[in-house]
Amino acid sequence: MTAIHALRTRLTALLQMMRAQFLIGIIFPLTVGMLITVYHTGTFRPLGFLLVAGIGLGAHIATNVYNDIYDTCQHADSTTTRPEVR
């Protein structure tokens, strides 16, 4: 196995564990909230937006990972199936 193949395999597993395909569920509301704020105040604070986005994404990812751990401990995944992420 080459180093690139090993890295790709690990990255795929990490993205699957984070449920990266569902991150739009937090990115979209953050962006809409930012646009509403800019509309009402007339200013955009990139540092504030990045801070809130980082906290939101971190909380979202942590919740997804925690849910996977909990499901594994409760053997919930043995009764349900998920499609593979490609």
Contacts in CASP RR format, 6 or more apart in sequence:
PFRMAT RR
TARGET T0000
AUTHOR 0000-0000-0000
METHOD contacts of the structure
MODEL  1
MTAIHALRTRLTALLQMMRAQFLIGIIFPLTVGMLITVYHTGTFRPLGFL
LVAGIGLGAHIATNVYNDIYDTCQHADSTTTRPEVR
12 85 0 8 1.000
15 85 0 8 1.000
16 84 0 8 1.000
16 85 0 8 1.000
17 64 0 8 1.000
17 65 0 8 1.000
17 68 0 8 1.000
18 61 0 8 1.000
18 64 0 8 1.000
18 65 0 8 1.000
19 64 0 8 1.000
20 85 0 8 1.000
21 85 0 8 1.000
22 60 0 8 1.000
22 64 0 8 1.000
23 57 0 8 1.000
23 60 0 8 1.000
23 61 0 8 1.000
25 60 0 8 1.000
26 56 0 8 1.000
26 57 0 8 1.000
26 59 0 8 1.000
26 60 0 8 1.000
27 53 0 8 1.000
27 57 0 8 1.000
30 49 0 8 1.000
30 52 0 8 1.000
30 53 0 8 1.000
30 56 0 8 1.000
34 44 0 8 1.000
34 49 0 8 1.000
38 44 0 8 1.000
70 76 0 8 1.000
71 77 0 8 1.000
END
